[in-house]
Amino acid sequence: MATKETKEKYFEGVGRRKTATARVRITKASKDSFEINGKKLEVYFPTIEMRERIKKALAKIGEHGTFAVTVKSSGGGISGQTDAVIMGLGRAIVDHKPETKPDMKKAGLMTRDPRAKERRKFGLKKARKAPQWSKR
């Protein structure tokens, strides 16, 4: 007789910033756990500021220690991935508790930051930096 597997219900949110993408899944759990690409939060994001900004999203709904968070993050750098995780976490929380959406919007967790690196134009050294000009 085959055993039935009971899958945990999860809530998912996708966040993006620059070229970074993060798929965040939150699951109800008895103790707090945060895993990004198979690594602990403290290992993946080395600076305290980055970790605190990520934990702020969970603290917004007052259920900081009751979720197991797993993240698959790719692309971009560490700063872009931090913002992508924050946005994905905000979206996952709103998926779980729709009444928190106004608070999440006010905290800036639901809005994508549109800033990205400007492309390099031909004839210039960088996006806007021109080569040195000489009159003679």
N, CA, C and O atoms as a printed pandas DataFrame, in Angstrom:
     atom_number atom_name residue_name chain_id  residue_number  x_coord  y_coord  z_coord
0              1         N          MET        A               1    0.832   -1.183    0.000
1              2        CA          MET        A               1    0.000    0.000    0.000
2              3         C          MET        A               1    0.880    1.250    0.000
3              4         O          MET        A               1    1.800    1.376    0.808
4              5         N          ALA        A               2    0.589    2.155   -0.902
5              6        CA          ALA        A               2    1.392    3.368   -1.030
6              7         C          ALA        A               2    1.007    4.364    0.057
7              8         O          ALA        A               2   -0.165    4.497    0.410
8              9         N          THR        A               3    1.998    5.052    0.573
9             10        CA          THR        A               3    1.726    6.059    1.591
10            11         C          THR        A               3    1.389    7.382    0.912
11            12         O          THR        A               3    1.948    7.727   -0.130
12            13         N          LYS        A               4    0.488    8.094    1.509
13            14        CA          LYS        A               4    0.097    9.399    0.975
14            15         C          LYS        A               4    0.997   10.472    1.547
15            16         O          LYS        A               4    1.173   10.575    2.761
16            17         N          GLU        A               5    1.564   11.270    0.658
17            18        CA          GLU        A               5    2.381   12.392    1.112
18            19         C          GLU        A               5    1.500   13.625    1.203
19            20         O          GLU        A               5    0.769   13.957    0.270
20            21         N          THR        A               6    1.583   14.297    2.342
21            22        CA          THR        A               6    0.834   15.541    2.491
22            23         C          THR        A               6    1.796   16.695    2.260
23            24         O          THR        A               6    2.741   16.900    3.022
24            25         N          LYS        A               7    1.543   17.432    1.214
25            26        CA          LYS        A               7    2.392   18.581    0.894
26            27         C          LYS        A               7    1.951   19.773    1.732
27            28         O          LYS        A               7    0.760   20.015    1.924
28            29         N          GLU        A               8    2.933   20.504    2.222
29            30        CA          GLU        A               8    2.650   21.718    2.977
30            31         C          GLU        A               8    2.142   22.792    2.020
31            32         O          GLU        A               8    2.677   22.949    0.923
32            33         N          LYS        A               9    1.119   23.527    2.428
33            34        CA          LYS        A               9    0.630   24.628    1.613
34            35         C          LYS        A               9    1.604   25.786    1.776
35            36         O          LYS        A               9    1.988   26.153    2.887
36            37         N          TYR        A              10    1.987   26.343    0.649
37            38        CA          TYR        A              10    2.918   27.466    0.685
38            39         C          TYR        A              10    2.327   28.633   -0.088
39            40         O          TYR        A              10    1.411   28.475   -0.895
40            41         N          PHE        A              11    2.873   29.799    0.182
41            42        CA          PHE        A              11    2.488   31.011   -0.515
42            43         C          PHE        A              11    3.735   31.532   -1.211
43            44         O          PHE        A              11    4.812   31.593   -0.617
44            45         N          GLU        A              12    3.578   31.908   -2.484
45            46        CA          GLU        A              12    4.739   32.263   -3.287
46            47         C          GLU        A              12    4.643   33.693   -3.795
47            48         O          GLU        A              12    3.560   34.191   -4.099
48            49         N          GLY        A              13    5.791   34.337   -3.879
49            50        CA          GLY        A              13    5.884   35.677   -4.445
50            51         C          GLY        A              13    7.168   35.809   -5.220
51            52         O          GLY        A              13    8.202   35.280   -4.809
52            53         N          VAL        A              14    7.117   36.511   -6.344
53            54        CA          VAL        A              14    8.304   36.719   -7.171
54            55         C          VAL        A              14    8.689   38.183   -7.091
55            56         O          VAL        A              14    7.851   39.065   -7.277
56            57         N          GLY        A              15    9.964   38.439   -6.811
57            58        CA          GLY        A              15   10.463   39.806   -6.740
58            59         C          GLY        A              15   11.593   39.996   -7.734
59            60         O          GLY        A              15   12.366   39.075   -7.996
60            61         N          ARG        A              16   11.685   41.207   -8.289
61            62        CA          ARG        A              16   12.749   41.503   -9.242
62            63         C          ARG        A              16   13.354   42.866   -8.928
63            64         O          ARG        A              16   12.675   43.767   -8.436
64            65         N          ARG        A              17   14.648   42.996   -9.222
65            66        CA          ARG        A              17   15.350   44.271   -9.068
66            67         C          ARG        A              17   16.575   44.220   -9.959
67            68         O          ARG        A              17   17.364   43.278   -9.879
68            69         N          LYS        A              18   16.745   45.243  -10.825
69            70        CA          LYS        A              18   17.810   45.260  -11.836
70            71         C          LYS        A              18   17.721   43.968  -12.637
71            72         O          LYS        A              18   16.710   43.749  -13.305
72            73         N          THR        A              19   18.726   43.109  -12.603
73            74        CA          THR        A              19   18.646   41.839  -13.334
74            75         C          THR        A              19   18.474   40.660  -12.385
75            76         O          THR        A              19   18.551   39.508  -12.811
76            77         N          ALA        A              20   18.246   40.931  -11.123
77            78        CA          ALA        A              20   18.078   39.866  -10.127
78            79         C          ALA        A              20   16.611   39.452  -10.022
79            80         O          ALA        A              20   15.708   40.283  -10.119
80            81         N          THR        A              21   16.395   38.160   -9.824
81            82        CA          THR        A              21   15.051   37.614   -9.634
82            83         C          THR        A              21   15.074   36.696   -8.430
83            84         O          THR        A              21   16.013   35.921   -8.251
84            85         N          ALA        A              22   14.042   36.781   -7.604
85            86        CA          ALA        A              22   13.936   35.916   -6.425
86            87         C          ALA        A              22   12.538   35.323   -6.356
87            88         O          ALA        A              22   11.543   36.047   -6.400
88            89         N          ARG        A              23   12.468   34.000   -6.248
89            90        CA          ARG        A              23   11.198   33.310   -6.044
90            91         C          ARG        A              23   11.141   32.921   -4.575
91            92         O          ARG        A              23   11.937   32.105   -4.110
92            93         N          VAL        A              24   10.197   33.506   -3.844
93            94        CA          VAL        A              24   10.114   33.331   -2.396
94            95         C          VAL        A              24    8.896   32.481   -2.064
95            96         O          VAL        A              24    7.793   32.748   -2.539
96            97         N          ARG        A              25    9.105   31.456   -1.246
97            98        CA          ARG        A              25    7.997   30.623   -0.754
98            99         C          ARG        A              25    7.990   30.671    0.763
99           100         O          ARG        A              25    9.013   30.452    1.412
100          101         N          ILE        A              26    6.805   30.966    1.324
101          102        CA          ILE        A              26    6.671   30.943    2.782
102          103         C          ILE        A              26    5.703   29.832    3.157
103          104         O          ILE        A              26    4.680   29.625    2.504
104          105         N          THR        A              27    6.052   29.120    4.228
105          106        CA          THR        A              27    5.269   28.008    4.724
106          107         C          THR        A              27    5.103   28.191    6.218
107          108         O          THR        A              27    6.034   28.619    6.900
108          109         N          LYS        A              28    3.918   27.869    6.737
109          110        CA          LYS        A              28    3.710   27.913    8.189
110          111         C          LYS        A              28    4.638   26.904    8.843
111          112         O          LYS        A              28    4.759   25.772    8.376
112          113         N          ALA        A              29    5.293   27.314    9.922
113          114        CA          ALA        A              29    6.225   26.434   10.625
114          115         C          ALA        A              29    6.217   26.761   12.107
115          116         O          ALA        A              29    5.771   27.830   12.524
116          117         N          SER        A              30    6.719   25.821   12.892
117          118        CA          SER        A              30    6.753   26.050   14.339
118          119         C          SER        A              30    7.907   26.961   14.736
119          120         O          SER        A              30    7.802   27.708   15.709
120          121         N          LYS        A              31    9.011   26.904   13.990
121          122        CA          LYS        A              31   10.132   27.798   14.302
122          123         C          LYS        A              31   10.589   28.519   13.038
123          124         O          LYS        A              31   10.323   28.082   11.919
124          125         N          ASP        A              32   11.270   29.615   13.245
125          126        CA          ASP        A              32   11.711   30.481   12.161
126          127         C          ASP        A              32   12.874   29.838   11.409
127          128         O          ASP        A              32   13.840   29.396   12.030
128          129         N          SER        A              33   12.791   29.781   10.077
129          130        CA          SER        A              33   13.927   29.350    9.262
130          131         C          SER        A              33   13.920   30.143    7.970
131          132         O          SER        A              33   12.865   30.419    7.400
132          133         N          PHE        A              34   15.104   30.506    7.517
133          134        CA          PHE        A              34   15.253   31.326    6.318
134          135         C          PHE        A              34   16.376   30.730    5.496
135          136         O          PHE        A              34   17.524   30.710    5.938
136          137         N          GLU        A              35   16.058   30.242    4.300
137          138        CA          GLU        A              35   17.049   29.584    3.453
138          139         C          GLU        A              35   17.043   30.220    2.069
139          140         O          GLU        A              35   15.987   30.354    1.451
140          141         N          ILE        A              36   18.221   30.612    1.578
141          142        CA          ILE        A              36   18.368   31.207    0.255
142          143         C          ILE        A              36   19.347   30.365   -0.544
143          144         O          ILE        A              36   20.513   30.234   -0.172
144          145         N          ASN        A              37   18.872   29.796   -1.643
145          146        CA          ASN        A              37   19.682   28.921   -2.507
146          147         C          ASN        A              37   20.402   27.841   -1.702
147          148         O          ASN        A              37   21.561   27.528   -1.976
148          149         N          GLY        A              38   19.727   27.277   -0.720
149          150        CA          GLY        A              38   20.296   26.200    0.090
150          151         C          GLY        A              38   21.215   26.663    1.205
151          152         O          GLY        A              38   21.786   25.832    1.911
152          153         N          LYS        A              39   21.373   27.971    1.382
153          154        CA          LYS        A              39   22.258   28.497    2.429
154          155         C          LYS        A              39   21.432   29.281    3.443
155          156         O          LYS        A              39   20.343   29.765    3.134
156          157         N          LYS        A              40   21.960   29.398    4.647
157          158        CA          LYS        A              40   21.315   30.198    5.696
158          159         C          LYS        A              40   21.393   31.679    5.323
159          160         O          LYS        A              40   22.266   32.098    4.563
160          161         N          LEU        A              41   20.464   32.458    5.873
161          162        CA          LEU        A              41   20.409   33.894    5.602
162          163         C          LEU        A              41   21.719   34.585    5.969
163          164         O          LEU        A              41   22.200   35.442    5.228
164          165         N          GLU        A              42   22.299   34.211    7.117
165          166        CA          GLU        A              42   23.530   34.852    7.603
166          167         C          GLU        A              42   24.721   34.558    6.693
167          168         O          GLU        A              42   25.647   35.364    6.603
168          169         N          VAL        A              43   24.701   33.413    6.021
169          170        CA          VAL        A              43   25.810   33.037    5.141
170          171         C          VAL        A              43   25.666   33.715    3.785
171          172         O          VAL        A              43   26.651   34.201    3.228
172          173         N          TYR        A              44   24.441   33.751    3.247
173          174        CA          TYR        A              44   24.221   34.267    1.894
174          175         C          TYR        A              44   24.355   35.788    1.840
175          176         O          TYR        A              44   24.973   36.327    0.922
176          177         N          PHE        A              45   23.774   36.483    2.830
177          178        CA          PHE        A              45   23.878   37.943    2.888
178          179         C          PHE        A              45   24.780   38.311    4.060
179          180         O          PHE        A              45   24.346   38.255    5.211
180          181         N          PRO        A              46   26.032   38.687    3.787
181          182        CA          PRO        A              46   27.009   38.882    4.856
182          183         C          PRO        A              46   26.799   40.128    5.712
183          184         O          PRO        A              46   27.219   40.143    6.870
184          185         N          THR        A              47   26.167   41.169    5.184
185          186        CA          THR        A              47   26.050   42.400    5.975
186          187         C          THR        A              47   24.765   42.413    6.803
187          188         O          THR        A              47   23.733   41.884    6.389
188          189         N          ILE        A              48   24.852   43.018    7.956
189          190        CA          ILE        A              48   23.729   43.099    8.890
190          191         C          ILE        A              48   22.593   43.920    8.291
191          192         O          ILE        A              48   21.423   43.589    8.486
192          193         N          GLU        A              49   22.928   45.000    7.557
193          194        CA          GLU        A              49   21.906   45.871    6.976
194          195         C          GLU        A              49   21.008   45.100    6.014
195          196         O          GLU        A              49   19.789   45.271    6.029
196          197         N          MET        A              50   21.600   44.262    5.189
197          198        CA          MET        A              50   20.824   43.475    4.229
198          199         C          MET        A              50   19.876   42.511    4.943
199          200         O          MET        A              50   18.710   42.380    4.572
200          201         N          ARG        A              51   20.393   41.845    5.965
201          202        CA          ARG        A              51   19.559   40.889    6.718
202          203         C          ARG        A              51   18.419   41.591    7.439
203          204         O          ARG        A              51   17.301   41.078    7.475
204          205         N          GLU        A              52   18.687   42.758    8.013
205          206        CA          GLU        A              52   17.656   43.489    8.741
206          207         C          GLU        A              52   16.549   43.971    7.808
207          208         O          GLU        A              52   15.374   43.940    8.173
208          209         N          ARG        A              53   16.914   44.414    6.609
209          210        CA          ARG        A              53   15.905   44.862    5.638
210          211         C          ARG        A              53   15.011   43.704    5.213
211          212         O          ARG        A              53   13.814   43.892    4.998
212          213         N          ILE        A              54   15.578   42.520    5.092
213          214        CA          ILE        A              54   14.792   41.340    4.710
214          215         C          ILE        A              54   13.851   40.943    5.850
215          216         O          ILE        A              54   12.683   40.640    5.608
216          217         N          LYS        A              55   14.344   40.942    7.073
217          218        CA          LYS        A              55   13.522   40.537    8.220
218          219         C          LYS        A              55   12.421   41.547    8.531
219          220         O          LYS        A              55   11.430   41.206    9.176
220          221         N          LYS        A              56   12.590   42.800    8.070
221          222        CA          LYS        A              56   11.593   43.837    8.303
222          223         C          LYS        A              56   10.250   43.476    7.667
223          224         O          LYS        A              56    9.198   43.803    8.216
224          225         N          ALA        A              57   10.279   42.812    6.526
225          226        CA          ALA        A              57    9.044   42.442    5.829
226          227         C          ALA        A              57    8.220   41.462    6.663
227          228         O          ALA        A              57    6.998   41.594    6.735
228          229         N          LEU        A              58    8.868   40.485    7.291
229          230        CA          LEU        A              58    8.150   39.549    8.148
230          231         C          LEU        A              58    7.661   40.225    9.422
231          232         O          LEU        A              58    6.593   39.888    9.934
232          233         N          ALA        A              59    8.425   41.164    9.928
233          234        CA          ALA        A              59    8.035   41.854   11.154
234          235         C          ALA        A              59    6.807   42.745   10.928
235          236         O          ALA        A              59    6.095   43.066   11.879
236          237         N          LYS        A              60    6.560   43.141    9.687
237          238        CA          LYS        A              60    5.427   44.016    9.382
238          239         C          LYS        A              60    4.086   43.387    9.734
239          240         O          LYS        A              60    3.153   44.099   10.106
240          241         N          ILE        A              61    3.971   42.056    9.624
241          242        CA          ILE        A              61    2.681   41.426    9.915
242          243         C          ILE        A              61    2.628   40.851   11.324
243          244         O          ILE        A              61    1.592   40.328   11.737
244          245         N          GLY        A              62    3.724   40.939   12.066
245          246        CA          GLY        A              62    3.716   40.506   13.459
246          247         C          GLY        A              62    3.807   39.000   13.642
247          248         O          GLY        A              62    3.529   38.494   14.729
248          249         N          GLU        A              63    4.194   38.272   12.595
249          250        CA          GLU        A              63    4.334   36.818   12.692
250          251         C          GLU        A              63    5.768   36.425   12.351
251          252         O          GLU        A              63    6.004   35.526   11.544
252          253         N          HIS        A              64    6.714   37.108   12.972
253          254        CA          HIS        A              64    8.119   36.956   12.594
254          255         C          HIS        A              64    8.632   35.530   12.737
255          256         O          HIS        A              64    9.381   35.075   11.872
256          257         N          GLY        A              65    8.267   34.806   13.784
257          258        CA          GLY        A              65    8.851   33.497   14.027
258          259         C          GLY        A              65    8.010   32.327   13.587
259          260         O          GLY        A              65    8.299   31.197   13.980
260          261         N          THR        A              66    6.969   32.544   12.779
261          262        CA          THR        A              66    6.070   31.447   12.445
262          263         C          THR        A              66    6.132   31.008   10.989
263          264         O          THR        A              66    5.266   30.252   10.547
264          265         N          PHE        A              67    7.127   31.456   10.228
265          266        CA          PHE        A              67    7.232   31.086    8.829
266          267         C          PHE        A              67    8.574   30.453    8.511
267          268         O          PHE        A              67    9.614   30.871    9.020
268          269         N          ALA        A              68    8.531   29.437    7.659
269          270        CA          ALA        A              68    9.747   28.894    7.065
270          271         C          ALA        A              68    9.825   29.503    5.677
271          272         O          ALA        A              68    8.910   29.328    4.873
272          273         N          VAL        A              69   10.895   30.210    5.389
273          274        CA          VAL        A              69   11.043   30.914    4.122
274          275         C          VAL        A              69   12.139   30.239    3.309
275          276         O          VAL        A              69   13.258   30.055    3.787
276          277         N          THR        A              70   11.803   29.870    2.069
277          278        CA          THR        A              70   12.812   29.344    1.148
278          279         C          THR        A              70   12.825   30.235   -0.081
279          280         O          THR        A              70   11.775   30.625   -0.591
280          281         N          VAL        A              71   14.025   30.553   -0.553
281          282        CA          VAL        A              71   14.189   31.485   -1.668
282          283         C          VAL        A              71   15.097   30.862   -2.718
283          284         O          VAL        A              71   16.128   30.274   -2.393
284          285         N          LYS        A              72   14.703   30.999   -3.978
285          286        CA          LYS        A              72   15.569   30.674   -5.112
286          287         C          LYS        A              72   15.876   32.006   -5.783
287          288         O          LYS        A              72   14.990   32.635   -6.361
288          289         N          SER        A              73   17.124   32.431   -5.705
289          290        CA          SER        A              73   17.519   33.731   -6.219
290          291         C          SER        A              73   18.561   33.565   -7.311
291          292         O          SER        A              73   19.457   32.728   -7.201
292          293         N          SER        A              74   18.442   34.369   -8.372
293          294        CA          SER        A              74   19.415   34.278   -9.460
294          295         C          SER        A              74   19.587   35.633  -10.114
295          296         O          SER        A              74   18.721   36.502  -10.010
296          297         N          GLY        A              75   20.709   35.806  -10.786
297          298        CA          GLY        A              75   20.991   37.019  -11.545
298          299         C          GLY        A              75   21.403   38.179  -10.668
299          300         O          GLY        A              75   21.183   38.178   -9.457
300          301         N          GLY        A              76   22.007   39.167  -11.302
301          302        CA          GLY        A              76   22.372   40.394  -10.603
302          303         C          GLY        A              76   23.446   40.191   -9.554
303          304         O          GLY        A              76   24.131   39.168   -9.526
304          305         N          GLY        A              77   23.576   41.182   -8.696
305          306        CA          GLY        A              77   24.538   41.124   -7.609
306          307         C          GLY        A              77   23.837   40.948   -6.284
307          308         O          GLY        A              77   22.630   40.713   -6.229
308          309         N          ILE        A              78   24.603   41.064   -5.218
309          310        CA          ILE        A              78   24.069   40.795   -3.891
310          311         C          ILE        A              78   23.059   41.861   -3.457
311          312         O          ILE        A              78   22.094   41.544   -2.762
312          313         N          SER        A              79   23.268   43.116   -3.856
313          314        CA          SER        A              79   22.347   44.187   -3.492
314          315         C          SER        A              79   21.020   44.055   -4.247
315          316         O          SER        A              79   19.948   44.213   -3.662
316          317         N          GLY        A              80   21.100   43.768   -5.529
317          318        CA          GLY        A              80   19.891   43.571   -6.319
318          319         C          GLY        A              80   19.097   42.368   -5.837
319          320         O          GLY        A              80   17.867   42.397   -5.817
320          321         N          GLN        A              81   19.803   41.310   -5.448
321          322        CA          GLN        A              81   19.132   40.121   -4.945
322          323         C          GLN        A              81   18.450   40.401   -3.606
323          324         O          GLN        A              81   17.382   39.856   -3.327
324          325         N          THR        A              82   19.062   41.244   -2.781
325          326        CA          THR        A              82   18.442   41.624   -1.510
326          327         C          THR        A              82   17.092   42.293   -1.750
327          328         O          THR        A              82   16.095   41.936   -1.123
328          329         N          ASP        A              83   17.065   43.265   -2.661
329          330        CA          ASP        A              83   15.821   43.964   -2.950
330          331         C          ASP        A              83   14.805   43.050   -3.613
331          332         O          ASP        A              83   13.604   43.193   -3.382
332          333         N          ALA        A              84   15.269   42.106   -4.440
333          334        CA          ALA        A              84   14.356   41.146   -5.073
334          335         C          ALA        A              84   13.719   40.235   -4.029
335          336         O          ALA        A              84   12.528   39.932   -4.111
336          337         N          VAL        A              85   14.509   39.797   -3.048
337          338        CA          VAL        A              85   13.985   38.946   -1.973
338          339         C          VAL        A              85   12.961   39.716   -1.143
339          340         O          VAL        A              85   11.928   39.162   -0.768
340          341         N          ILE        A              86   13.237   40.980   -0.856
341          342        CA          ILE        A              86   12.317   41.808   -0.068
342          343         C          ILE        A              86   10.980   41.946   -0.791
343          344         O          ILE        A              86    9.924   41.806   -0.175
344          345         N          MET        A              87   11.023   42.220   -2.088
345          346        CA          MET        A              87    9.791   42.368   -2.846
346          347         C          MET        A              87    9.034   41.041   -2.942
347          348         O          MET        A              87    7.812   41.014   -2.797
348          349         N          GLY        A              88    9.748   39.948   -3.183
349          350        CA          GLY        A              88    9.102   38.639   -3.255
350          351         C          GLY        A              88    8.471   38.243   -1.929
351          352         O          GLY        A              88    7.394   37.648   -1.897
352          353         N          LEU        A              89    9.144   38.573   -0.840
353          354        CA          LEU        A              89    8.614   38.274    0.489
354          355         C          LEU        A              89    7.341   39.082    0.758
355          356         O          LEU        A              89    6.374   38.561    1.314
356          357         N          GLY        A              90    7.349   40.343    0.364
357          358        CA          GLY        A              90    6.152   41.170    0.518
358          359         C          GLY        A              90    4.979   40.619   -0.269
359          360         O          GLY        A              90    3.853   40.591    0.228
360          361         N          ARG        A              91    5.233   40.182   -1.491
361          362        CA          ARG        A              91    4.165   39.616   -2.324
362          363         C          ARG        A              91    3.641   38.300   -1.768
363          364         O          ARG        A              91    2.442   38.027   -1.831
364          365         N          ALA        A              92    4.543   37.480   -1.221
365          366        CA          ALA        A              92    4.118   36.205   -0.638
366          367         C          ALA        A              92    3.264   36.433    0.609
367          368         O          ALA        A              92    2.290   35.716    0.835
368          369         N          ILE        A              93    3.626   37.425    1.414
369          370        CA          ILE        A              93    2.858   37.735    2.615
370          371         C          ILE        A              93    1.469   38.245    2.240
371          372         O          ILE        A              93    0.485   37.887    2.887
372          373         N          VAL        A              94    1.382   39.077    1.201
373          374        CA          VAL        A              94    0.081   39.576    0.746
374          375         C          VAL        A              94   -0.755   38.430    0.183
375          376         O          VAL        A              94   -1.978   38.424    0.325
376          377         N          ASP        A              95   -0.099   37.457   -0.458
377          378        CA          ASP        A              95   -0.806   36.271   -0.949
378          379         C          ASP        A              95   -1.398   35.483    0.228
379          380         O          ASP        A              95   -2.496   34.935    0.134
380          381         N          HIS        A              96   -0.652   35.438    1.330
381          382        CA          HIS        A              96   -1.105   34.739    2.538
382          383         C          HIS        A              96   -2.186   35.526    3.280
383          384         O          HIS        A              96   -3.205   34.966    3.686
384          385         N          LYS        A              97   -1.954   36.827    3.452
385          386        CA          LYS        A              97   -2.883   37.700    4.174
386          387         C          LYS        A              97   -3.181   38.932    3.321
387          388         O          LYS        A              97   -2.450   39.919    3.401
388          389         N          PRO        A              98   -4.246   38.897    2.500
389          390        CA          PRO        A              98   -4.537   40.033    1.614
390          391         C          PRO        A              98   -4.816   41.350    2.342
391          392         O          PRO        A              98   -4.650   42.422    1.761
392          393         N          GLU        A              99   -5.237   41.279    3.600
393          394        CA          GLU        A              99   -5.542   42.521    4.334
394          395         C          GLU        A              99   -4.288   43.327    4.682
395          396         O          GLU        A              99   -4.400   44.480    5.098
396          397         N          THR        A             100   -3.097   42.742    4.518
397          398        CA          THR        A             100   -1.860   43.459    4.821
398          399         C          THR        A             100   -1.338   44.277    3.645
399          400         O          THR        A             100   -0.322   44.959    3.774
400          401         N          LYS        A             101   -2.020   44.221    2.498
401          402        CA          LYS        A             101   -1.524   44.898    1.295
402          403         C          LYS        A             101   -1.319   46.405    1.472
403          404         O          LYS        A             101   -0.279   46.912    1.050
404          405         N          PRO        A             102   -2.262   47.153    2.078
405          406        CA          PRO        A             102   -2.019   48.596    2.253
406          407         C          PRO        A             102   -0.769   48.891    3.098
407          408         O          PRO        A             102   -0.026   49.827    2.806
408          409         N          ASP        A             103   -0.547   48.089    4.141
409          410        CA          ASP        A             103    0.643   48.286    4.978
410          411         C          ASP        A             103    1.916   47.979    4.202
411          412         O          ASP        A             103    2.921   48.676    4.345
412          413         N          MET        A             104    1.870   46.934    3.378
413          414        CA          MET        A             104    3.039   46.557    2.585
414          415         C          MET        A             104    3.352   47.626    1.532
415          416         O          MET        A             104    4.518   47.931    1.281
416          417         N          LYS        A             105    2.315   48.190    0.924
417          418        CA          LYS        A             105    2.525   49.251   -0.065
418          419         C          LYS        A             105    3.133   50.483    0.596
419          420         O          LYS        A             105    4.032   51.118    0.046
420          421         N          LYS        A             106    2.625   50.815    1.796
421          422        CA          LYS        A             106    3.128   51.982    2.518
422          423         C          LYS        A             106    4.595   51.792    2.915
423          424         O          LYS        A             106    5.371   52.748    2.921
424          425         N          ALA        A             107    4.965   50.558    3.245
425          426        CA          ALA        A             107    6.347   50.262    3.624
426          427         C          ALA        A             107    7.270   50.168    2.409
427          428         O          ALA        A             107    8.489   50.095    2.566
428          429         N          GLY        A             108    6.697   50.169    1.191
429          430        CA          GLY        A             108    7.514   50.120   -0.021
430          431         C          GLY        A             108    7.917   48.716   -0.422
431          432         O          GLY        A             108    8.866   48.548   -1.189
432          433         N          LEU        A             109    7.224   47.705    0.075
433          434        CA          LEU        A             109    7.596   46.320   -0.219
434          435         C          LEU        A             109    6.882   45.759   -1.446
435          436         O          LEU        A             109    7.192   44.651   -1.883
436          437         N          MET        A             110    5.932   46.503   -2.006
437          438        CA          MET        A             110    5.160   46.008   -3.146
438          439         C          MET        A             110    5.525   46.708   -4.452
439          440         O          MET        A             110    5.048   46.313   -5.516
440          441         N          THR        A             111    6.362   47.738   -4.384
441          442        CA          THR        A             111    6.690   48.529   -5.557
442          443         C          THR        A             111    8.054   48.125   -6.099
443          444         O          THR        A             111    9.036   48.066   -5.359
444          445         N          ARG        A             112    8.102   47.846   -7.405
445          446        CA          ARG        A             112    9.375   47.485   -8.028
446          447         C          ARG        A             112   10.191   48.746   -8.261
447          448         O          ARG        A             112    9.670   49.754   -8.737
448          449         N          ASP        A             113   11.468   48.684   -7.923
449          450        CA          ASP        A             113   12.370   49.808   -8.147
450          451         C          ASP        A             113   12.792   49.772   -9.623
451          452         O          ASP        A             113   13.476   48.834  -10.032
452          453         N          PRO        A             114   12.407   50.757  -10.425
453          454        CA          PRO        A             114   12.657   50.679  -11.863
454          455         C          PRO        A             114   14.083   51.033  -12.279
455          456         O          PRO        A             114   14.446   50.854  -13.442
456          457         N          ARG        A             115   14.891   51.526  -11.355
457          458        CA          ARG        A             115   16.234   51.967  -11.740
458          459         C          ARG        A             115   17.094   50.801  -12.187
459          460         O          ARG        A             115   17.113   49.751  -11.545
460          461         N          ALA        A             116   17.797   50.987  -13.275
461          462        CA          ALA        A             116   18.712   49.971  -13.792
462          463         C          ALA        A             116   19.869   50.685  -14.494
463          464         O          ALA        A             116   19.788   51.882  -14.773
464          465         N          LYS        A             117   20.917   49.964  -14.769
465          466        CA          LYS        A             117   22.081   50.557  -15.416
466          467         C          LYS        A             117   21.728   50.978  -16.842
467          468         O          LYS        A             117   21.107   50.224  -17.592
468          469         N          GLU        A             118   22.136   52.194  -17.200
469          470        CA          GLU        A             118   21.860   52.723  -18.530
470          471         C          GLU        A             118   22.830   52.113  -19.535
471          472         O          GLU        A             118   23.997   51.884  -19.217
472          473         N          ARG        A             119   22.349   51.851  -20.743
473          474        CA          ARG        A             119   23.204   51.212  -21.742
474          475         C          ARG        A             119   24.282   52.173  -22.242
475          476         O          ARG        A             119   24.112   53.391  -22.211
476          477         N          ARG        A             120   25.394   51.598  -22.703
477          478        CA          ARG        A             120   26.488   52.380  -23.254
478          479         C          ARG        A             120   26.138   52.792  -24.679
479          480         O          ARG        A             120   25.672   51.971  -25.469
480          481         N          LYS        A             121   26.366   54.083  -25.014
481          482        CA          LYS        A             121   26.115   54.573  -26.358
482          483         C          LYS        A             121   27.414   54.584  -27.159
483          484         O          LYS        A             121   28.491   54.786  -26.600
484          485         N          PHE        A             122   27.308   54.365  -28.472
485          486        CA          PHE        A             122   28.507   54.348  -29.310
486          487         C          PHE        A             122   29.113   55.750  -29.366
487          488         O          PHE        A             122   28.397   56.750  -29.310
488          489         N          GLY        A             123   30.414   55.807  -29.474
489          490        CA          GLY        A             123   31.122   57.082  -29.488
490          491         C          GLY        A             123   31.445   57.605  -28.101
491          492         O          GLY        A             123   32.186   58.578  -27.961
492          493         N          LEU        A             124   30.890   56.961  -27.060
493          494        CA          LEU        A             124   31.149   57.370  -25.681
494          495         C          LEU        A             124   31.870   56.248  -24.948
495          496         O          LEU        A             124   31.821   55.089  -25.361
496          497         N          LYS        A             125   32.540   56.603  -23.857
497          498        CA          LYS        A             125   33.251   55.594  -23.075
498          499         C          LYS        A             125   32.312   54.795  -22.179
499          500         O          LYS        A             125   32.468   53.583  -22.033
500          501         N          LYS        A             126   31.328   55.481  -21.576
501          502        CA          LYS        A             126   30.301   54.815  -20.762
502          503         C          LYS        A             126   28.949   55.337  -21.235
503          504         O          LYS        A             126   28.839   55.822  -22.362
504          505         N          ALA        A             127   27.926   55.247  -20.403
505          506        CA          ALA        A             127   26.598   55.668  -20.842
506          507         C          ALA        A             127   26.568   57.144  -21.231
507          508         O          ALA        A             127   25.933   57.516  -22.218
508          509         N          ARG        A             128   27.252   57.980  -20.459
509          510        CA          ARG        A             128   27.235   59.416  -20.736
510          511         C          ARG        A             128   28.619   60.055  -20.790
511          512         O          ARG        A             128   28.749   61.210  -21.197
512          513         N          LYS        A             129   29.655   59.318  -20.385
513          514        CA          LYS        A             129   30.990   59.883  -20.334
514          515         C          LYS        A             129   31.599   59.928  -21.748
515          516         O          LYS        A             129   31.764   58.901  -22.406
516          517         N          ALA        A             130   31.925   61.146  -22.186
517          518        CA          ALA        A             130   32.514   61.326  -23.505
518          519         C          ALA        A             130   34.040   61.230  -23.416
519          520         O          ALA        A             130   34.616   61.487  -22.359
520          521         N          PRO        A             131   34.692   60.865  -24.516
521          522        CA          PRO        A             131   36.161   60.868  -24.488
522          523         C          PRO        A             131   36.693   62.298  -24.344
523          524         O          PRO        A             131   36.005   63.267  -24.667
524          525         N          GLN        A             132   37.908   62.404  -23.862
525          526        CA          GLN        A             132   38.481   63.721  -23.623
526          527         C          GLN        A             132   38.545   64.505  -24.921
527          528         O          GLN        A             132   38.958   63.990  -25.960
528          529         N          TRP        A             133   38.125   65.766  -24.840
529          530        CA          TRP        A             133   38.077   66.614  -26.022
530          531         C          TRP        A             133   39.255   67.561  -26.031
531          532         O          TRP        A             133   39.587   68.166  -25.012
532          533         N          SER        A             134   39.887   67.690  -27.188
533          534        CA          SER        A             134   41.024   68.597  -27.321
534          535         C          SER        A             134   40.773   69.533  -28.502
535          536         O          SER        A             134   40.420   69.081  -29.591
536          537         N          LYS        A             135   40.954   70.821  -28.290
537          538        CA          LYS        A             135   40.699   71.780  -29.370
538          539         C          LYS        A             135   41.752   71.661  -30.455
539          540         O          LYS        A             135   41.414   71.773  -31.633
540          541         N          ARG        A             136   43.037   71.434  -30.107
541          542        CA          ARG        A             136   44.133   71.297  -31.081
542          543         C          ARG        A             136   44.882   70.017  -30.922
543          544         O          ARG        A             136   45.828   69.759  -31.666
